[in-house]
Amino acid sequence: HTLAEFRKIILEIIIAHNKSPMPNYPLAPQYVLQGMQPTSINIWNTEIQDRAGLLSTYSEEEVRLALLPKTEVTVTREGIQLGDCFYGAQEAMDYGWFVAAGHSRFTVQASYDLRLVDTIYIHDKGNPNLYFKAHLLDKCSHFRGLSHREVEALGFLKRQLNHQGEQLTRQLKADFHQSIATTVSYGTSE
């Protein structure tokens, strides 16, 4: 095949894709009433006529928040938990979240910057475009300035140390019992 034939095939694929219906596309009611098939080309042609020059504008904060990863975080009595970090926010206190979490923990949606654990953004359940900032609590201040990956690595190392500590404790108990066994057996034989 030649390069020209390859180009022709690629263009045919693009044209076919642009003419293919998108059944899950959220089509505006006026377009549904007009009987418009939700294809890429139909949407483009209609929107370019209806919205020409009316570009959407977003603040830097809105764009930044939209690009951050989202996850479920757990609301506990101790704070809003994401991994090993706990966060607090005045809005969460105003909503009574920490009192409610004392009875039963629950989750909320949050966005976070992978590069810094200091702040997370809690989304409003009713309107995901609304949010408030939650800040790292003092009990987690030793994580301030670290990335989420660094906190995960520290947590992994801490769990390894705890496991080693448990093994050391068991060994010390066994050594202790062995060292006093002769004394105990000597004292009970007399």
Disulfide bonds with the S-S distance in Angstrom:
none
